[in-house]
Amino acid sequence: VQLQASGGGLVQPGGSLRLSCAASGSIVTSNALGWYRQAPGKQRELVAGMVSGGLPNYADSVKGRFTISGDNAKDTVYLQMNSLKPEDTAVYYCYANYLGMDYWGKGTQVTVSS
């Protein structure tokens, strides 16, 4: 399975971005999907995730601002990011688990700065 993330960029504080992650396999058959991020000098952290049959979960720092969703027809997972803050600056990675195996996309840079 290959994952292709896109949609990053430079945005001002308070702005919005939508990240997309196109999967080469059906997202319907995945066990889990999600977005992680890694800021300079920090460990990679879970931002938002969906486990098959479960509700989305979010990091406390993004609750109420970010929304994860999926389009089964396009095999694409999205991360809508609103009210962005400078501390959201990081490289964002999409993630999927199929049959117990983890897959990662190449990161996309998100920079929040005035």
C-alpha positions in Angstrom: 0.0 0.0 0.0 1.3 3.4 -0.9 0.1 6.6 0.7 0.5 10.0 -1.0 0.0 13.1 1.2 -0.5 16.6 -0.2 -2.0 19.9 0.8 0.6 21.4 3.1 1.9 24.9 2.8 2.4 28.2 4.5 -0.6 29.8 6.2 -1.2 32.6 8.6 -2.3 32.0 12.2 -6.1 31.6 12.2 -6.1 30.2 8.7 -7.1 26.8 7.4 -5.6 24.0 5.3 -6.9 20.7 4.2 -4.5 17.8 3.9 -5.2 14.8 1.6 -3.8 11.3 1.7 -4.5 9.1 -1.3 -4.1 5.4 -0.7 -3.3 2.8 -3.4 -5.5 0.4 -1.5 -9.1 0.5 -0.4 -9.4 2.5 2.8 -12.5 0.5 3.6 -10.4 -2.5 4.3 -7.9 -0.7 6.5 -7.8 -1.4 10.2 -6.8 2.2 11.0 -6.1 5.5 9.3 -4.7 8.6 10.7 -2.4 11.7 10.6 0.7 12.2 12.7 3.0 15.2 12.8 6.6 15.9 13.8 7.9 19.3 14.7 11.6 20.0 14.8 13.2 18.6 17.9 10.1 16.7 18.9 8.8 13.2 18.7 6.2 12.2 16.1 2.7 12.5 17.6 -0.7 11.3 16.7 -2.9 14.2 15.5 -6.1 12.4 14.5 -7.0 8.8 13.8 -9.8 6.5 12.9 -10.0 2.8 13.8 -12.2 0.6 11.8 -15.7 0.7 13.2 -14.8 3.3 15.8 -15.1 7.0 16.3 -12.3 9.4 15.3 -9.9 10.4 18.1 -7.9 13.6 18.3 -4.9 15.0 20.2 -6.1 17.3 22.9 -4.2 20.2 21.2 -6.3 20.0 18.1 -9.7 19.0 19.3 -12.4 21.4 18.0 -10.1 22.6 15.3 -9.1 19.6 13.2 -11.4 17.1 11.6 -10.4 13.7 10.0 -12.6 12.2 7.3 -12.5 9.7 4.5 -13.9 9.4 1.0 -14.3 5.7 0.4 -14.9 6.2 -3.3 -11.6 8.0 -3.7 -9.7 6.0 -1.2 -8.6 9.3 0.3 -8.3 10.5 3.9 -8.5 14.2 4.7 -7.4 16.3 7.6 -9.3 19.6 7.7 -7.3 22.0 9.9 -8.9 25.3 11.0 -7.9 28.0 13.4 -4.2 27.1 12.8 -1.7 28.1 15.4 2.1 28.5 15.1 2.5 25.5 17.3 0.8 23.4 14.6 3.9 23.9 12.4 5.3 20.5 11.6 5.7 17.8 9.0 2.4 15.9 8.7 2.4 12.2 7.8 -0.6 10.0 6.9 -0.7 6.5 8.3 -2.6 3.4 7.6 -2.7 -0.1 9.0 -3.7 -3.0 6.9 -3.8 -6.5 8.3 -1.5 -5.5 11.1 1.1 -3.8 8.9 1.8 -0.1 9.2 2.2 2.1 6.2 3.4 5.7 6.1 3.2 8.4 3.5 5.9 10.9 2.8 5.4 14.0 4.9 3.9 17.3 3.9 5.1 20.5 5.5 2.7 22.7 7.3 4.0 26.1 8.4 1.9 28.5 10.4 3.5 31.9 10.5 2.7 35.6 9.9 
